[in-house]
Amino acid sequence: MFSAGETGEERVEAVAAAELRQFIERIERLEEEKGTLNEDIKEIFGEAKGRGYDTKIIRVIVRLRKKDANERKEEEAILELYMNSLGMV
């Protein structure tokens, strides 16, 4: 019978382990960057709040701007319909 070294099995395992390590290290770097970006965003919201802006509304606007115009209009129409049904308008 052949040993793991003779069949190349050890080499395959080493390559797989190195590849896995690379994936994990890339994820860790991105997680660090994400944390830094989240802190930057938090600072901007703090700055806006300090200048008198409503940060809750800013968050809504940021969320809405990510959406397609048609999707946003549909959502607004449904919201208005529901509010009318409840006598809120």
C-alpha positions as CSV (number, residue, x, y, z in Angstrom):
1,M,0.0,0.0,0.0
2,F,1.2,3.6,-0.7
3,S,1.7,6.2,2.0
4,A,-0.2,9.5,2.0
5,G,3.0,11.2,0.8
6,E,3.3,8.9,-2.1
7,T,-0.3,9.3,-3.3
8,G,-0.1,13.1,-3.0
9,E,-2.8,13.1,-0.4
10,E,-0.7,15.2,2.0
11,R,-0.2,17.8,-0.7
12,V,-3.9,18.0,-1.5
13,E,-4.7,18.5,2.2
14,A,-2.0,21.2,2.5
15,V,-3.4,23.0,-0.6
16,A,-6.9,22.8,0.8
17,A,-5.8,24.1,4.2
18,A,-3.9,27.0,2.6
19,E,-6.9,27.9,0.4
20,L,-9.3,27.7,3.4
21,R,-6.9,30.0,5.4
22,Q,-6.9,32.5,2.6
23,F,-10.7,32.6,2.5
24,I,-10.8,33.1,6.3
25,E,-8.2,35.8,6.2
26,R,-10.0,37.7,3.4
27,I,-13.3,37.5,5.4
28,E,-11.5,38.8,8.5
29,R,-10.0,41.7,6.6
30,L,-13.4,42.6,5.2
31,E,-15.0,42.3,8.7
32,E,-12.4,44.8,10.0
33,E,-13.1,47.2,7.1
34,K,-16.9,46.8,7.7
35,G,-16.4,47.8,11.3
36,T,-14.4,50.8,10.3
37,L,-17.0,51.8,7.8
38,N,-19.8,51.4,10.3
39,E,-18.0,53.7,12.7
40,D,-17.6,56.2,9.9
41,I,-21.3,56.1,9.2
42,K,-22.1,56.4,12.9
43,E,-19.9,59.5,13.0
44,I,-21.7,61.1,10.0
45,F,-25.1,60.4,11.6
46,G,-23.8,62.0,14.8
47,E,-22.7,65.0,12.9
48,A,-26.0,65.3,11.1
49,K,-27.8,65.0,14.4
50,G,-25.6,67.7,15.9
51,R,-26.6,70.0,13.0
52,G,-30.3,69.5,13.8
53,Y,-31.2,66.8,11.3
54,D,-33.6,63.9,12.1
55,T,-31.3,60.9,11.7
56,K,-34.3,58.5,11.7
57,I,-35.6,60.2,8.6
58,I,-32.1,60.3,7.0
59,R,-32.0,56.5,7.5
60,V,-35.4,56.1,5.8
61,I,-34.2,58.2,2.9
62,V,-31.0,56.2,2.5
63,R,-33.0,53.0,2.5
64,L,-35.5,54.4,-0.1
65,R,-32.7,55.6,-2.4
66,K,-31.4,52.1,-2.6
67,K,-34.6,51.0,-4.2
68,D,-35.7,51.2,-7.8
69,A,-38.0,54.2,-8.5
70,N,-40.9,51.9,-9.5
71,E,-40.5,49.7,-6.4
72,R,-40.4,52.9,-4.2
73,K,-43.5,54.3,-5.9
74,E,-45.4,51.0,-5.4
75,E,-44.4,50.9,-1.7
76,E,-45.5,54.5,-1.2
77,A,-48.9,53.8,-2.9
78,I,-49.5,50.8,-0.7
79,L,-48.5,52.8,2.4
80,E,-50.9,55.6,1.4
81,L,-53.7,53.1,0.7
82,Y,-53.2,51.4,4.1
83,M,-53.1,54.8,5.9
84,N,-56.3,55.9,4.2
85,S,-58.0,52.7,5.2
86,L,-57.1,53.4,8.8
87,G,-58.2,57.0,8.6
88,M,-54.7,58.3,9.2
89,V,-54.6,60.7,6.3
